[in-house]
Amino acid sequence: MEEVRHDNTRQSALDYHAHPKPGKLEIRATKPLANGRDLARAYSPGVAEASLEIKANPDTARDYTARGNLVGVVTNGTAVLGLGNIGALAAKPVMEGKAVLFKKFADIDAFDIELNENDPEKLAEIVCALEPTFGAINLEDIKAPECFIVEKICRERMNIPVFHDDQHGTAIVVGAAATNALHLSGKKFGDIKIVSTGGGAAGIACLNMLLKLGVKRENVWLCDIAGLVYKGRTTEMTAQKADYAQDSELRTLDDVIGGADMFLGLSGPGVLTPEMVAKMTDKPIIFALANPTPEILPDLAREVAPGAIIATGRSDFPNQVNNVLCFPYIFRGALDVGATTINDEMQIACIEGIAKLARQTTSAETAAAYRGEKLTFGTEYLIPKPFDPRLMGVVASAVAKAAKETGVATRPLEDPAAYKLKLDGSVFKSALLMRPVFEAAATATRRIVFAEGEDERVLRAANAMIEETTDTPILIGRPEVIEMRCERAGLPLRLSDLEIVNPQNDPRYRDYWGTYHELMARRGITPDLARAIMRTNTTAIAAIMVHREEADSMICGTFGQYLWHLKYVREILARGKLRPVGALSLMILEDEPLFVADTQVHHTPTAEQIVETVIGAARHVCRFGLRPKIALCSHSQFGNLDTDSGERMREAMNLLLLREVDFDFEGEMHVDAALDPETRTRLMPDSRFEGPANVLVFANTDAASGVRNILKMKAGGLEVGPILMGMGNKVHIVTPSITSRGLLNMSAIAGTPVSHYS
């Protein structure tokens, strides 16, 4: 059975690399090449202008070529993963994979370069000759001690960052994990005894980094295949190992492990035995990083040391020491400031950023990627997970700052805070677009009640509100359930931090059902029914709280059907000038945002209702710092069909013209005409606005909701909303697919004072 599983896994991996096309990379153009004019600019004669600019000022290569965001991943295949010296060609899948990680995690372009050259000096010469092509070099899978020689030569001769990830990437992540392990154990780097196995590139680099963090050299005991590295030893020795030679009569790992605070293994399976672990200090730190089988399995270590803090190189155990936590972001920061090297200070900044992030509350996106795992800082969560999207902003900005402070940045940051926001915006697609909304929300403290307060997504959003905004979350739910789910999700929320409305037992219950009955007595609601609704219907409870001014706004809809929630909103809050006029969804796409309405409220709106939707949409678009360009969409195009939707859209157009509104609108038209200015110009040369529309208003919810869902599922659109228009920002009904960040975005929209809507 084990052989069958292995065969299936092997074939699955091969299929992944072979289909639908061989390999994991391709090259795509970033500029159009559709006609002779484009060709003349992309190549001869136009390309000469860029070349002449670069000849006159080499720094402009960053402006006119991809070099400033291009990393060369270079290997000779002599130390590939756990496979050893398999040669340059066989190393290519690994190098392609490294390039994919650069792109995925930090949006850095990378070329993999595999070289048939084992002489370290000749290899270094080839790499140095590549400097005009790349903004930085990532050396990879070159065996020790040759890797030390290659890196030293390249760093000395090249004026761009050169980083051997096997050495320094591993050292940085080990440094971050060790920082937090000592934080938990109450120890300091300067006081601990470290025993290490493995004198290769990664092992030596890790020890060098630990010294920089404060470990004393005399407290480091290095062992390898020949035993303890001691003064006078000649077998299996290198200059790098000799730096850690002890003046001792001891000879084996078993001899020196006694009293060790930390074991650092970068060697092979089974090197550390349970008997050796028993000789270490109480609650030892064990980093068994050999792959695929560690120096000791965590379960065996804990049999003799239950309080051990353990990390491995494997993803199926807690605390995986994975270089992807580091290398994409250290290169991102270095490239963005034009660093000439990656120095110690930049690496230590990387360590501090990674370690600090692990001590913070886990992001909702990380929790979703690692569903079922408890991601709370502690012995089983020393370092962040690779798919924590905050790594980009935290680590890259720390690296860029250190580069500036140490004088190696040729383009130092003018505004580090703005740079971090930009980085966050590259991974949190809504961050930059939502910034004006969050800034407006920060001008006042509003009380926002969440109807589904027991939902983990709501709990994460509430925690983020407390940490990041001035608004106050109110949760409707059972306190014991909220407490249990916060604990399970690893959230620091405590009941004392929250205002909670318990439907089963709240002192305001009589007031709430009395208010609801008063509002609904002549609409078929008896006192008994009012009591039952106020015990079971959290949407109605939230609406009553807003009606009684105990909350400024409510958010509901994380489960259930939109119109079911809307029914209670209408009954309780749609009074006076307040009435739902439409639901507006902001779709954040790769190129630019697009608003879609009405996705929920009026299935087949009248012309007057379409006008209200258009006006409401224009008002909300302005909140995001954008100028509204609204297209009234229909199967009819500029009067060519007398369909129902066409007639209603034409009537709405006439009503808008009579109102003399101060925003751009046009219709009725197809979606392609709305989004493609050239198509629209051919059909209607005197169109009322230029460029693509940024708001699509449809004649029925089927069309609007369909477009919304297509953009989400096929175009990778991220939805902010739906935003319920017409209710004075007192209520927003979301949909069950919303994420925790989506709820946080909606809380910012709900947290904006009404004065910002005018």
Secondary structure, DSSP 8 states (H G I E B T S, - for coil): -HHHHHHHHHHHHHHHHHSSSSSS-----SS---SHHHHHHHSTTTHHHHHHHHHH-GGGHHHHSSGGGEEEEEE-SSSBTTTBS--TTTTHHHHHHHHHHHHHHH--EEEEEE-----HHHHHHHHHHTTTT-SEEEE-S--TTHHHHHHHHHHHH-SS-EEEIIIIIHHHHHHHHHHHHHHHHT--GGG--EEEE--SHHHHHHHHHHHHTT--GGGEEEEETTEE-BTT--TT--HHHHTT-B--S--SHHHH-TT-SEEEE-S-TT-S-HHHHHHS-SS-EEEE--SSS-SS-HHHHHHH-TT-EEEES-TTSSSB--GGGTHHHHHHHHHHTTBS---HHHHHHHHHHHHHHHTS---HHHHHHTTTS---SBTTBSS--TT-THHIIIIIHHHHHHHHHTT-BSS--S-HHHHHHHHHHHHSTTHHHHHHHHHHHTTS--EEEES-TTSHHHHHHHHHHHHH-S-EEEEES-HHHHHHHHHHHT----GGGSEEE-TTS-TTHHHHHHHHHHHHGGGT--HHHHHHHHHH-HHHHHHHHHHTTS-SEEEE-SSS-HHHHHHHHHHHH--TT----EEEEEEE-SSSEEEEE-SSS-SS--HHHHHHHHHHHHHHHHHTT---EEEEE-SS-TTS---HHHHHHHHHHHHHHHHT-SSEEEEEE-HHHHH-HHHHHHH-TT-SS-S--SEEE-SSHHHHHHHHHHHHHHS--EEEEEEEETSTTSEEE--TT--HHHHHHHHHHHTS-GGGG-
